[in-house]
């Protein structure tokens, strides 16, 4: 520990001790004064204010003892409260006792004693404040009096007012647009965005529910609605929001907003390992410049600390390492990643159920351009977490638009077959059932699955038209 740190600790202790001693003396004075004035003062408001400050002082001591408030803030606040207590005590009347209203004993010795105590406190307050400020204050900082900042404060106030007026006008314009075009989805989405900007949760949720009806449960709209419901509940991912998240991920397992909320729900349940896994999935599908990356990484660290979970980044390349590798020469980059890959593969030989490890390995192979090895690693990740439908669908998406080997098709089909029975009616499940059947040379099976999916889609949607065209191709020789 450095001498500066030691000196600061000593001053913190001294400051705290001074406040405790001063508080004791202050309370003794208050009690002595009030004992001598029982039945004298009819000023109930004054006594009430003294009682309120004494309770505040007690609460401050409790916050300090529990660690919720630091030494510096504690010292400054207790001095302020004690100064106000002293000022109020000086306001109590100094008239003799009235018969029949209190103790008839002579209170003058007690008052003389409390008067001497008051003089001591009057001296102790400025002296103690000076000692604490001399050690903790910053007299070296340039003065910035309020009078010199009047223009700055006025400018900022004007800017805030103008911003609030603009946001209110945007909300009014958006509401007018929905009245003029009640069937226009974009108008309702704009209204939801404008309402969110002014923290009008009720209007935002109403707008998104209307957009949901107009889009027949579009996953992007459901994701926005889940976020709005959570925001309205002070950040808690509610049961209705969780149901929406499950629906979104069953259709689009790579939806960033749904993945984030999915991880947050696990964190709020105390399932920190699941939260980390879900947020790691979000990292794996995010672009390097995605704005949510810093938040997700901090959340992962917090979940690891809360759950006492070791993040074994040393066993493989994390996102930061891969980003740094992008700035290297191709040869140096490949050499660095290969060394990480070898270390990670050695780790996975002894811990084959490390889902996150397999995902990191898949990302590393992707950087190296080894698509086949990346697919194999992702398949192993999905196999290690059969209950993670989003991870399974992430693997299945890798089968779209690429040439697949017989072994890769087998791994994909195995992953699809692991999905539980309740996923058999999900649109995503039906799509990949038909997709893998077509790749495997089973057009009849593909036609059955895709026809069932087509029946569940809006007849006039682009998705329905595209799928109908693919079904028509199955009928061609």
Secondary structure as UniProt FT lines:
FT   HELIX           3..36
FT   TURN            37..40
FT   HELIX           44..66
FT   HELIX           71..90
FT   TURN            99..100
FT   HELIX           108..136
FT   TURN            139..140
FT   HELIX           146..149
FT   HELIX           150..180
FT   TURN            182..183
FT   HELIX           185..197
FT   TURN            198..199
FT   HELIX           201..215
FT   HELIX           219..232
FT   TURN            233..235
FT   HELIX           239..251
FT   TURN            253..254
FT   HELIX           256..268
FT   TURN            269..270
FT   HELIX           272..285
FT   TURN            288..289
FT   TURN            291..292
FT   HELIX           293..306
FT   TURN            307..308
FT   HELIX           313..315
FT   HELIX           319..326
FT   HELIX           330..350
FT   TURN            352..353
FT   HELIX           355..368
FT   HELIX           371..384
FT   TURN            385..387
FT   HELIX           389..397
FT   TURN            398..401
FT   HELIX           406..418
FT   HELIX           421..423
FT   TURN            424..425
FT   HELIX           427..439
FT   TURN            440..441
FT   HELIX           443..455
FT   TURN            459..460
FT   HELIX           462..474
//
